[in-house]
């Protein structure tokens, strides 16, 4: 975790709060700038900071762009021919990882509101000739897909950014096939940091996170049949509550 803190400081995140103030605390602009800087740093550092991302499976150029600390795909029932949606896909790292399993009969679609990340994902798709992935600019509400389309949906450290979490889960459930699975890897430790007071800290500390109990209550209201939480421990941050929510339609 200390490596991540040093990584952020080196990238000039110290002026992030000023940037947000200059843009009237526009959340979408702030989020896109946060991840634009993250992409810049990943290109500069050329190393994967995600301790849970499988090594030597993808080209290092792709692996180095994993900006999370989790791996939701490790808890999915992914198989050949699966249709998978990754919401908040970033530069497509988890999509490319999933594409190795779904094969030519399957499809992986990544969606993200940050244009520069989708541009990088498409660049990597073309460079490495990965034909069973697609990328779209957008977010989790509304989703541009028909009902009951996906076998599996993943979100990797992006759910805390969603403002209306119930509405988002209802929309995710709509595009999920019956008995389909959603795996959300994220922080589930509510932060008292306010976005307006400390924008950079809000993003870095997953300011929009909800507790495991609160999430499960939201999932119940959204109509999911099952919702379980698997905690992931980090010795460096024993107070951190992070892990995976697994939801079944």
N, C-alpha and C positions, 0 to 999 in steps of 0.2 A: 504493500500500500504506500510505503514511503516513496517508492519509485514513481508511483502515479502522481503524488504530490509534487515531486521534483519535476516531473514531466510537464505538469500544468504551469508551474512557475516559469520554466524555461521558455514556454511558448508565448509568453506575454499576456497571460490571463490576468495579470495584476491590474490592467486597465479595462477589464471587462465591465465592471460596474459603471465606469464612466461612459463606456459605449452604450450601455442600456439606458442610462439617464438621458443621453443625447438623443435617443430614439423613443423618448416618452414612455419607457417601460413597456414597449410593445412585446408581448410574450413570444409571438411567432418569430419576429426579427431577432430577438435575443436567443431563442433556441437554435435558429439556423446559424447565427454567428458562433455560438458555443461549439457546434459540431463542425463548422468550417475550420475553426482554430484547431479542433481535435484532429481533423484530417491533415492539416498542415504539420502538426506535431508528429503524427504517425509517419508521414513521409520523411520527416527530418530524423527521427529516432531510429526507424527501421528495425523495430523489435516488437514482438507481441507482448503486451502487458497483461493479457488475460491468463491467469494461472490455470484455468479450467478448459482452455481451448486445446483440442488435440493437435499435437505437433506432427509435422512431416506428412500431413494428409493432403494439404493444398500447397500450391506455390507460395513461397515465403512472402512474396509481394502481397498476396491476399491475406495470409495469416496475420501479418503485421497490422492489419487494419481492424482487428477485433478490439473494440473499444469498451467492452464490458468486463465483468469479472466472473461471468457465469456461462453455462452452456446448456440452454433449454433442450436442445436436441438429444442430450444424453438421457432424458426421461421420456422421450416420445416412443410411440410404437411404429415408427417409420419403417416402411418396407418398399420393395420394388413396386412401382406403379402408383404410389401414393401421390395425391395432390396436396401440396403444402403451401400455406400462406405465412410469410414472415412480416409482421407489422412493426414498423420502425426499423427497417432492414439495414439502414446505414449504407455502407459501401458494398453490401451484399455478401458479407463473409459467411453468415450462417446459411444463406441460400446456396452458396457454392458447396458448402459442406453437405447439406441435405441432398444436393443434386447427385452426389456420389452414390447414394443409396437408392433413390427413386428410379434411376435408370431411364431408358429412352421411352418407356411407357408412362412414366410419371411426369409431373410438372411442379416446379417451385416458383412461386411468385413473391417478389419482395415489393413492399410499398413504403414510401417514406416522403415526408413533406419537404425535405432539404434537397434542393435541386443539384447542388454540387456533389452530394453523396450518390445520388442516382446516376449522375453523369459518370462518376468513377466506376460504379457497379457495371454500367453498360460497356465502358471501356474495357474492363477486365473480362467481361463475358465475351466480347469480340476477340480480345487478345488471346485468350486461352480456348477459344472455340467451344464454349459450353452452351449447348443448344437447348437444354431442358430447363432453363431459367428465364424469367421475364421480370422486368422492373417497371414500376409505375410511380409517378409522383402523386402523393395523396396521404391521407391519414385514416384513422380507424372509424371515422363517422362523417359521412356515410362511406361504405365500402362499395367499389364499382364492380360487384360480382353478384351473380344470381344466388338464390337460396340453395342451401344444401350442396355446396360446391366442393368444399375442402374436407379432406380426411383429418388433417392436423393443422393447427394454427400455433405459431410461436411468437413470443415477444421477449426480447432480450434487453433488459434495462431501459425500457421505454414506457411501460405502463404508468410509472409514477408521473410522467409528463402529461398524461391524459387528465383533463379537468373534470369532465362529466363521466365518471367511471362506470356508473350503472348503464348509461346510454351506450357507452362503448362496448360493454360486455354483451348487451342485448344485440347489438349489431354483429359482433363476432359470432354469437350463437346462431344468428340468422344464416350466415354463409357456411356454417359448419354442418357436415352430414350427421344424420342420426347416429348416436354412439361415437361421434367424432371426439377428438381430444384437443384441448388447448393447454399449452405449457407456457407459463409466464415466469420468467426469471427476473427478479428485481429485489430492491430493498423493501422491506416491510416494517420499517422503523420510522414512524411519523416524526417529522422534524418541526421544530418550533421556529425555524428560520423563515422570515418573510421574504418573498420574492422582491418586493419593492425596497426593502432595507438592505439586503445583501444578495443581489442576483447571482453572482458567481458562486457563492456558498450554497445558494438554493439549488443550482444545477449540480454542483459537485457532490452535495449531500442528499440528493434525491428528495428535494423539498416537498414534492407532491405525494410522497409515499403514504400508504395507509397501513394499519396494523394487520396481522394475519386474521384476527377475529373480525375486523371491519371488512376486510376483503371477502371473507367467506360469507358474511351477511349480504354483501352486495351481490355475490355470485348466486346466492339463494334467491334473491329478489329477481335476478335476471332469468331464472328458470333452469339453471343447470342441475342435473341429477346428482352429481357428485362434485366435491371440491376438497382437495387435500393439500396440505402444506408440508414440504420437505425442507428443513433448514440446512443451510450450508455454512459450516463454521470456518472462521478465519482467525487463526491464533493471534495475528497482529492486531486485530480489532475485535476483541472478545465481546464488546457491547453491540456489535453490528447484528441486526436481524435481517439476513438476506437468504434467499433460497428460491424455491420453485412452488408455484401454485399449479396444480394439475386439475383441470376441469373436464367433466364428461357431460355431453349433451344428452 
